[in-house]
Amino acid sequence: MENDILRALRERRSIRRFKPEQIKDEELQAVLEAGTWAPTAKGLQDPWIIAVQRPDLVERIDRLNGEIWGHPHPFYGAPTIILVFGSDPAVWPNSFQDGSLVLGNMMLAAHAVGLGSCWINREYEMFRTPEGKELMQELGLETEGLAGIGALAVGYPASFPPSVKARKDNYFRIIK
Ligand SMILES: Cc1cc2nc3c(=O)[nH]c(=O)nc-3n(C[C@H](O)[C@H](O)[C@H](O)COP(=O)(O)O)c2cc1C
């Protein structure tokens, strides 16, 4: 079978080089809205999505994440960072599952509107540090009871990966 959605699922790639110009508001809106349509456990819509475009905050998030990873620019110079938070997983055990689906929807939507995106890890660790908590406050979030789930670097792609890994053998099976 073939259709636009199946093609997009196949063709989306993680983008790690971005043009410096900011994305359009309507493109960001489309990506964020797609995130809100992800399924969530019990339909609780537990995740919170924060898009950051203010250059000083983008720079701080990039630096803080990089300090944990030991990479100078883990967000690859993307002009937009989208953070996903959820309830503390000790309290709501579906936090990571819910947030991951939100991130997945947004990556696909980004691709569908011609943007590049890449999931960037380490938000859980980042937003447990004192500087991370300070940042959460500045983003208008509660500092207790919320955990960082993941983030996306988003922007116009400056290059595409030259090749795609084949899918592993026996990735799925059908038992009838
Ligand atoms: C949970 C998760 C964490 C990831 N963390 C990072 C990351 O920190 N930095 C990065 O460059 N890519 C990260 N990625 C992107 C993967 O490396 C990428 O999805 C994988 O290599 C497959 O490539 P594709 O997305 O182009 O199909 C992450 C992806 C997932 C699902």
The ligand as a Tripos MOL2 file, in Angstrom:
@<TRIPOS>MOLECULE
LIG
   31    33     1     0     0
SMALL
NO_CHARGES

@<TRIPOS>ATOM
      1 C1         15.1610    8.2730   22.0060 C.3       1 LIG1
      2 C2         16.0390    8.8870   20.9520 C.ar      1 LIG1
      3 C3         17.1200    9.6540   21.3280 C.ar      1 LIG1
      4 C4         17.9160   10.2690   20.3610 C.ar      1 LIG1
      5 N1         18.9200   11.1120   20.7650 N.ar      1 LIG1
      6 C5         19.6580   11.7560   19.8320 C.ar      1 LIG1
      7 C6         20.6180   12.7140   20.2160 C.ar      1 LIG1
      8 O1         20.7900   13.0290   21.3870 O.2       1 LIG1
      9 N2         21.3470   13.3090   19.2440 N.ar      1 LIG1
     10 C7         21.1740   13.0140   17.9100 C.ar      1 LIG1
     11 O2         21.8800   13.5700   17.0760 O.2       1 LIG1
     12 N3         20.2370   12.1260   17.5220 N.ar      1 LIG1
     13 C8         19.4800   11.4980   18.4350 C.ar      1 LIG1
     14 N4         18.4780   10.6420   18.0430 N.ar      1 LIG1
     15 C9         18.2450   10.3890   16.6070 C.3       1 LIG1
     16 C10        18.6760    8.9840   16.1930 C.3       1 LIG1
     17 O3         20.0870    8.9200   16.2000 O.3       1 LIG1
     18 C11        18.0940    8.6890   14.8150 C.3       1 LIG1
     19 O4         16.6890    8.6570   14.9040 O.3       1 LIG1
     20 C12        18.6060    7.3560   14.2710 C.3       1 LIG1
     21 O5         19.9750    7.4040   14.0000 O.3       1 LIG1
     22 C13        17.8470    6.9350   12.9980 C.3       1 LIG1
     23 O6         17.9460    7.9130   11.9930 O.3       1 LIG1
     24 P1         16.6600    8.5530   11.3230 P.3       1 LIG1
     25 O7         15.9230    9.2930   12.3970 O.co2     1 LIG1
     26 O8         17.2010    9.4510   10.2520 O.co2     1 LIG1
     27 O9         15.8380    7.4480   10.7630 O.co2     1 LIG1
     28 C14        17.6640   10.0410   18.9820 C.ar      1 LIG1
     29 C15        16.5530    9.2730   18.6100 C.ar      1 LIG1
     30 C16        15.7390    8.7090   19.5730 C.ar      1 LIG1
     31 C17        14.5170    7.9240   19.1420 C.3       1 LIG1
@<TRIPOS>BOND
     1     1     2 1
     2     2     3 ar
     3     2    30 ar
     4     3     4 ar
     5     4     5 ar
     6     4    28 ar
     7     5     6 ar
     8     6     7 ar
     9     6    13 1
    10     7     8 2
    11     7     9 ar
    12     9    10 ar
    13    10    11 2
    14    10    12 ar
    15    12    13 ar
    16    13    14 ar
    17    14    15 1
    18    14    28 ar
    19    15    16 1
    20    16    17 1
    21    16    18 1
    22    18    19 1
    23    18    20 1
    24    20    21 1
    25    20    22 1
    26    22    23 1
    27    23    24 1
    28    24    25 2
    29    24    26 1
    30    24    27 1
    31    28    29 ar
    32    29    30 ar
    33    30    31 1
@<TRIPOS>SUBSTRUCTURE
     1 LIG1         1 GROUP 0 **** ****
